[in-house]
């Protein structure tokens, strides 16, 4: 039984490719096998649902299809039942061609029949089973946490759910089970995991959805090394059971400061080079006014060395690319065939002999290489030049296909300064433990405090992030104080956690993986919408069900709500 994938009428014979989620098999309708079945087969069209009875036989020699798993056999049909007919479909189900995504999302139930989508969803299932099996083998318990909970500040907007029985009050859908999994550690369940839905009301992009799936993990009586080893084992199992790839832990580690210095990002793609070099000390007496002004304002100058030829048009395009991202531009020099320090380009005349000597020692440029320079605030240089690096990696085909490279990024800043609010905010969340040696900095120099936090990055995407948690009430209170959260506000928002910390809380920590993003990388997809059965658009709408939608006044009245339409 299955769907008619394709029908071929060769006069005396009718061939049907019959499809279900296991694959395709060829069915032959021959009047010699059954005149009735052959006659009925003439009515078949693509996507009709049929049932066939017949004989499994080897295909005649020379007619095999080696691209199909069933390509050496066929079904010689003796009976045919048409279970369901189909209207003409709005786009082809087979692999050939791609329909517009809006059309695919409107008819998602048809899109999900496509072999590519079925492979993605089946791989997702295999990955989920691997996760559960691995954690159960490691002694973890799968414990569910509530979806209707209290709104707490965790970095993004909450989705709110009005309470009918408590008029004027609201639940929040969880952005993560963070507080509940910490409470489970205090409850004595020392190894917890959950594959859980989370919700964030934020602006969307290719790898974000308003509802997403997370592999949530928490462990007691551990340090960071336990997290690294356990999660590397998880990734090894997932890659083995989905792609047949053997990973070789331990994964490399770099600190946050090192990642920003070399790659300009805390989610570095380490599959290729083009690392950044801070040349501010070399150019501290530069005659190039733009760079001199940058250094005078406390900014930095960084360079990338490109060992492939770029045309002037390529360089102009990179300059405009950088400007489009907020930089003032991109300067460059080309190493002439005579070798360094013989250079040409817009910046060449501004480089002194001493500066050339310093750059030669620091970067060792070769003939034909191009050095790209950018000067600005550290934030702008790291962000923009880091994205220029990624653009060059794609443009110059420096990223090897089919390669998966993990790296742990460690020792994140504990805090970041909110210029708009003129206060410190948590880099991750307010339950992240500072490094023991940095705890005194909370009251003296908060910006220098580092966190017991870590991200697992795969091919330039953060697939997992977590930390060891604060488990002592006095440290949590001190952290809240640094964030400008007073005792009353802390009690109102986190009172149940603070109270729980007074009843014997164990040292604990955890991590959460973006399951959709991980599966997206495993499938080689460009968007997490390609690995979610029923996703939303970038405007958080469901084109198939037409959600969100208005509700009638009776429902609003039951919830004590009134809708105000913005003008």
C-alpha positions in Angstrom: 0.0 0.0 0.0 1.2 3.6 -0.6 1.1 6.6 -2.9 1.5 6.6 -6.7 4.8 8.4 -7.1 4.8 8.1 -10.9 2.8 6.3 -13.6 4.1 5.2 -17.0 1.8 3.8 -19.6 3.7 1.9 -22.3 0.6 0.7 -24.1 0.5 -3.0 -23.3 2.1 -2.5 -19.8 1.4 0.1 -17.1 4.3 0.8 -14.6 3.6 2.4 -11.2 6.3 3.6 -8.8 4.6 2.9 -5.4 5.9 5.0 -2.6 5.7 5.0 1.2 8.2 6.2 3.8 10.3 3.1 3.5 11.0 3.9 -0.2 9.8 3.1 -3.7 8.9 -0.2 -5.4 8.0 -0.7 -9.1 4.6 -2.3 -9.7 3.8 -3.8 -13.2 0.2 -4.1 -14.5 0.2 -6.7 -17.3 -3.1 -7.9 -18.8 -1.5 -11.4 -18.7 -1.3 -11.2 -14.9 -4.7 -9.6 -14.4 -6.8 -8.0 -17.1 -9.0 -6.3 -14.5 -6.1 -4.8 -12.5 -4.5 -3.6 -15.8 -7.7 -1.9 -16.9 -8.1 -0.1 -13.5 -4.4 1.0 -13.5 -5.2 3.3 -16.5 -7.2 5.6 -14.1 -4.3 6.1 -11.7 -2.7 9.5 -11.2 0.1 10.8 -9.1 -0.6 10.8 -5.3 -3.5 8.4 -5.5 -3.4 6.0 -2.6 -3.6 2.4 -3.7 -3.4 -1.2 -2.4 -1.8 -3.9 -4.6 -1.6 -7.6 -4.4 0.8 -9.6 -6.6 3.9 -11.6 -7.0 7.4 -10.3 -6.1 9.6 -11.2 -9.0 13.1 -10.4 -10.3 13.2 -7.7 -12.9 14.2 -8.8 -16.4 17.9 -8.6 -17.0 19.0 -5.2 -18.1 16.0 -3.4 -16.6 17.3 -3.1 -13.0 17.6 0.3 -11.3 20.7 0.2 -9.2 19.8 3.6 -7.6 16.8 2.0 -5.8 17.2 -0.4 -2.9 14.3 -2.3 -4.5 15.7 -1.9 -8.0 16.3 -5.5 -8.8 12.7 -6.6 -8.1 9.1 -5.6 -9.1 5.6 -6.5 -8.1 3.5 -8.3 -10.8 0.1 -6.9 -9.9 -2.9 -9.2 -9.7 -5.3 -7.0 -7.7 -5.6 -3.2 -7.4 -7.7 -1.2 -5.0 -7.9 2.6 -5.3 -8.1 3.6 -1.6 -8.2 7.4 -2.2 -7.9 9.8 -5.1 -5.9 13.0 -5.2 -6.5 16.4 -6.7 -3.6 17.8 -8.9 -0.9 18.7 -6.4 0.5 22.2 -6.2 4.2 21.2 -6.5 6.1 18.0 -7.4 6.6 15.5 -4.6 9.8 14.0 -6.1 13.2 15.4 -5.7 13.3 17.4 -8.9 13.0 21.2 -8.4 12.1 23.2 -5.4 8.8 24.9 -4.8 8.6 28.3 -3.1 8.8 27.9 0.7 5.6 29.7 1.3 3.8 27.2 -0.9 5.5 24.3 0.8 4.5 25.6 4.2 0.9 26.1 3.2 0.7 22.5 2.0 3.1 21.2 4.6 1.4 17.8 4.7 2.3 17.4 1.0 5.8 18.8 1.5 6.4 16.2 4.2 5.8 13.4 1.7 8.9 14.5 -0.3 11.8 12.0 0.1 14.1 14.8 1.2 11.8 15.9 4.0 11.1 12.3 5.1 14.8 11.7 5.3 15.2 14.7 7.6 12.3 13.8 9.9 13.4 10.1 10.1 17.0 11.2 10.9 15.5 13.5 13.6 13.7 10.5 15.1 16.9 8.5 15.1 18.8 11.3 16.8 16.1 11.6 19.5 16.2 7.9 20.2 19.9 8.0 20.4 19.8 10.8 23.0 17.3 8.9 25.2 19.2 5.7 25.0 22.5 7.3 25.7 21.3 9.2 28.8 19.4 6.2 30.2 22.6 4.1 29.8 24.5 6.9 31.7 22.0 6.7 34.6 20.0 9.8 33.8 16.2 10.1 34.5 13.9 11.7 32.0 11.6 14.0 34.0 9.0 16.4 32.6 8.7 20.0 33.8 5.6 22.3 33.6 4.6 24.3 30.5 2.4 26.7 32.5 4.8 28.5 34.8 5.8 31.9 36.2 7.2 34.7 34.1 10.8 35.2 35.0 13.4 37.4 33.2 15.6 35.1 31.1 16.7 37.3 28.2 13.8 37.1 25.7 10.1 37.9 25.8 7.8 35.4 27.4 4.7 34.0 25.7 2.0 34.7 28.2 -1.1 32.6 28.8 -4.1 34.3 30.6 -5.6 32.4 33.5 -9.4 32.0 33.4 -9.8 31.0 37.0 -7.4 33.8 38.2 -8.6 36.8 36.2 -5.9 39.4 35.4 -3.1 36.9 36.0 -0.9 35.1 33.5 1.2 32.0 33.1 4.3 32.1 31.0 5.4 29.4 28.6 9.0 28.4 29.6 11.9 29.8 27.7 13.8 26.8 29.2 13.3 24.5 32.2 16.2 26.3 34.0 14.7 26.8 37.4 12.9 23.5 37.5 16.0 21.5 36.6 17.9 23.2 39.4 15.1 22.4 41.8 15.3 18.8 40.7 19.0 18.7 41.7 18.0 20.1 45.1 15.3 17.4 45.2 18.0 14.7 44.9 17.5 13.6 41.3 21.2 13.9 40.5 21.1 13.1 36.7 18.2 14.7 34.8 17.5 15.1 31.1 14.5 16.0 28.9 13.8 16.6 25.3 11.5 19.5 25.8 9.7 22.3 23.9 10.7 25.8 24.8 9.1 29.1 23.8 10.6 32.6 23.1 8.8 35.6 21.7 11.7 37.0 19.7 12.5 38.1 16.2 13.1 35.0 14.0 15.8 34.0 11.5 16.8 30.8 9.7 17.8 28.9 12.9 15.2 30.3 15.3 11.5 29.4 15.9 9.0 30.7 18.5 8.7 27.1 19.7 11.8 25.0 19.6 13.1 21.7 21.0 15.9 21.5 23.5 17.9 18.6 25.0 18.0 19.8 28.6 20.5 18.3 31.0 21.5 18.8 34.7 23.9 16.9 36.9 24.8 17.1 40.6 28.2 16.7 42.3 30.2 17.4 39.2 32.7 19.8 37.7 33.1 21.1 34.2 35.2 18.1 33.2 32.3 15.8 33.9 30.1 18.0 31.6 32.7 17.9 28.8 33.2 14.2 28.9 29.5 13.3 29.2 28.4 15.6 26.3 31.3 14.5 24.1 30.0 10.9 24.6 26.5 12.1 23.6 27.8 13.7 20.4 29.8 10.6 19.6 26.7 8.4 19.9 24.5 10.8 17.9 26.9 11.0 15.0 27.6 7.3 15.0 23.9 6.4 14.9 22.7 9.0 12.4 25.5 9.5 10.0 27.8 6.6 10.7 30.6 9.0 11.6 33.1 8.2 14.3 34.0 11.3 16.3 37.2 11.2 18.4 36.9 13.1 21.7 38.2 15.0 23.5 37.1 18.1 21.5 39.5 21.1 21.5 38.9 23.9 23.9 39.5 27.7 23.7 38.6 30.5 26.0 36.1 33.2 25.2 38.9 35.7 25.0 40.9 33.5 22.6 37.9 32.9 20.4 37.2 36.7 20.1 40.8 37.4 19.5 41.3 34.8 16.7 37.9 34.6 15.1 35.9 37.7 16.3 33.1 35.5 17.5 32.2 33.2 20.5 30.9 30.6 18.0 34.0 30.1 15.8 34.0 28.0 12.7 37.3 26.2 13.0 37.1 24.3 9.7 39.3 26.8 8.0 42.0 29.4 8.8 41.9 33.1 8.0 42.4 33.9 11.7 42.5 37.5 12.8 45.7 39.1 14.2 45.6 42.2 16.5 48.2 44.5 14.9 47.3 47.6 17.1 50.8 47.5 18.8 52.5 47.4 15.4 50.6 50.4 14.1 50.6 52.4 17.3 52.5 55.2 15.5 50.7 54.8 12.1 50.5 57.8 9.7 47.2 56.5 8.4 44.8 59.0 10.0 41.8 56.8 10.2 43.7 54.1 12.1 45.4 56.7 14.3 42.0 58.1 15.3 40.8 54.6 16.1 43.7 54.0 18.4 43.4 57.3 20.1 39.7 56.5 20.9 40.8 53.2 22.5 39.8 51.0 19.5 41.8 48.2 17.9 43.2 47.3 14.4 43.1 43.7 13.2 44.2 42.0 10.0 43.4 38.8 8.1 45.8 37.3 5.7 44.2 35.7 2.5 46.5 33.3 0.7 44.3 33.2 -2.4 44.1 35.9 -5.2 41.3 38.4 -5.0 40.5 40.8 -7.8 40.0 44.5 -7.3 36.3 43.9 -7.8 36.4 41.2 -5.0 38.1 43.6 -2.7 35.7 46.4 -3.5 32.8 44.1 -2.8 34.3 43.1 0.6 34.7 46.8 1.4 31.0 47.4 0.7 30.1 44.2 2.6 31.9 45.5 5.6 30.2 48.9 5.3 26.9 47.3 5.1 27.5 45.6 8.5 28.4 48.9 10.2 32.1 49.3 9.7 33.7 52.3 8.0 35.3 50.1 5.5 38.1 47.6 4.8 41.7 48.5 3.9 44.2 46.2 2.2 47.6 45.6 0.7 48.7 43.0 -1.8 52.1 41.3 -1.5 53.9 41.7 -4.9 55.7 38.8 -6.6 59.0 40.1 -5.2 57.8 39.2 -1.8 57.3 41.0 1.5 57.8 43.9 2.2 57.2 44.8 -1.4 53.4 45.6 -1.4 50.8 47.5 -3.3 47.4 48.8 -2.6 45.6 51.7 -0.9 47.4 51.2 2.5 50.8 50.5 1.1 52.1 54.2 1.1 51.1 54.5 4.8 53.2 51.6 6.1 56.6 52.5 7.4 59.6 50.2 7.2 59.3 49.4 10.9 55.6 48.6 10.5 56.3 46.4 7.6 59.0 44.6 9.6 56.5 44.1 12.5 53.7 42.8 10.1 56.2 40.5 8.4 57.3 39.0 11.7 53.7 38.7 13.0 52.0 37.4 9.9 54.8 36.1 7.5 53.0 37.1 4.3 53.9 35.3 1.1 53.9 36.6 -2.5 50.4 37.1 -3.9 48.8 37.1 -0.4 46.4 39.9 0.5 46.3 41.5 4.0 42.9 42.9 5.0 42.9 45.6 7.7 40.0 47.0 9.8 40.2 49.5 12.6 37.3 50.5 14.9 35.9 49.7 18.4 36.7 46.1 19.5 33.0 45.2 19.2 32.7 46.5 15.6 36.1 45.0 14.4 35.4 41.6 15.9 31.8 41.4 14.7 32.4 42.7 11.1 35.8 41.3 10.4 34.6 38.0 11.8 31.8 38.0 9.3 34.2 39.0 6.5 36.2 36.0 7.4 33.1 33.7 7.1 32.2 35.4 3.8 35.7 34.7 2.4 35.5 31.1 3.6 32.4 30.5 1.6 33.5 32.7 -1.4 37.0 31.0 -1.7 35.6 27.5 -1.0 37.8 27.1 2.0 35.2 25.3 4.0 35.6 21.5 3.4 32.2 19.7 2.7 31.1 16.9 4.9 33.5 17.9 7.7 32.3 18.3 11.3 34.5 20.2 13.8 33.6 20.7 17.4 35.2 23.2 19.8 34.4 24.0 23.4 34.4 27.8 24.2 35.0 28.3 28.0 35.5 31.0 30.6 32.8 33.4 29.3 32.4 36.8 30.9 29.9 36.6 33.8 28.4 39.9 33.0 27.9 42.4 30.2 27.1 46.1 30.6 23.8 47.3 29.4 24.5 50.8 28.0 20.8 51.6 27.6 19.9 50.6 31.2 23.2 51.7 32.6 23.6 48.5 34.6 25.2 45.1 34.5 23.2 42.1 33.1 24.0 38.4 33.1 25.9 37.2 30.0 24.0 33.9 30.2 21.5 33.9 33.1 21.6 35.0 36.7 22.2 31.5 38.1 25.6 31.1 36.5 28.4 30.5 38.9 31.5 32.8 38.7 34.9 31.3 38.8 35.9 30.8 42.5 38.9 33.2 42.1 36.7 35.9 40.5 34.0 35.9 43.1 35.5 39.0 44.9 35.3 40.9 41.6 31.5 41.1 41.9 31.9 43.9 44.4 35.0 45.6 43.0 35.3 45.1 39.2 32.3 43.1 37.9 33.2 43.4 34.2 36.4 41.3 34.8 34.5 38.4 36.5 34.5 35.2 34.5 31.8 32.5 34.5 31.9 28.7 34.9 30.1 28.7 31.5 30.8 26.8 28.3 29.4 26.5 24.8 29.8 23.6 22.5 30.2 24.9 18.9 29.9 22.8 15.8 30.9 24.2 12.4 30.4 27.8 13.6 27.0 27.2 15.2 26.5 27.1 19.0 24.7 23.7 19.4 24.9 23.6 23.2 25.5 26.0 26.1 25.5 25.8 29.9 27.3 26.4 33.1 27.9 25.3 36.6 25.2 27.0 38.8 25.3 29.0 41.9 24.2 26.7 44.7 24.9 28.9 47.8 22.2 31.4 48.9 24.7 34.1 49.8 26.4 34.0 46.4 23.1 34.1 44.6 22.0 37.1 46.6 25.4 38.8 45.9 25.0 38.2 42.2 21.4 39.6 42.3 22.8 42.7 44.1 25.4 43.2 41.3 22.6 43.0 38.7 20.7 45.7 40.6 18.0 43.2 41.7 17.1 44.1 45.3 15.9 41.7 48.0 12.2 42.4 47.4 12.4 42.0 43.6 14.5 38.9 44.0 11.9 37.4 46.4 9.1 38.3 44.0 10.7 36.8 40.9 12.9 34.0 42.3 11.7 33.5 45.8 11.0 29.8 45.4 14.5 29.1 44.2 16.2 31.3 46.9 14.2 29.5 49.5 15.1 26.1 48.1 18.8 27.0 48.3 18.4 27.2 52.0 17.6 23.5 52.3 20.8 21.8 51.3 21.5 22.4 47.7 24.2 20.3 46.1 26.9 21.6 43.7 25.3 21.2 40.2 25.5 22.3 36.6 24.2 21.5 33.2 23.8 22.3 29.6 21.1 22.6 26.9 21.4 21.6 23.2 19.4 23.2 20.5 18.0 19.9 19.1 16.6 21.5 15.9 19.9 23.2 15.1 21.9 20.0 15.7 19.6 18.0 13.4 19.8 20.8 10.8 23.6 20.4 10.7 23.3 16.6 10.6 20.9 16.9 7.6 23.0 19.5 5.8 20.0 21.8 5.8 20.1 25.6 5.6 17.2 26.2 8.0 15.7 24.5 11.0 12.3 24.8 9.2 13.6 21.9 7.1 13.9 19.6 10.1 10.7 20.5 12.0 7.5 18.8 10.9 5.2 21.9 11.3 7.3 25.1 11.6 6.4 28.7 11.7 7.5 31.4 9.2 9.9 34.2 10.0 6.8 36.2 11.0 5.8 33.4 13.5 2.8 32.4 11.5 1.6 29.0 10.4 0.5 29.2 6.8 -1.2 25.9 6.9 -3.5 26.4 9.9 -3.5 30.2 9.6 -2.3 30.6 13.2 -2.3 33.0 15.0 -5.9 34.0 14.5 -8.5 36.1 16.3 -10.9 34.6 18.8 -14.5 35.4 19.5 -15.6 37.9 22.1 -17.0 35.1 24.3 -13.6 33.5 24.7 -12.0 36.9 25.6 -14.7 37.6 28.1 -14.1 34.3 29.9 -10.4 35.3 30.2 -11.3 38.9 31.4 -9.5 40.3 28.4 -10.1 43.0 25.9 -8.2 43.4 22.6 -6.7 46.8 21.7 -5.7 47.0 18.0 -2.7 49.3 17.5 -3.4 52.3 15.2 
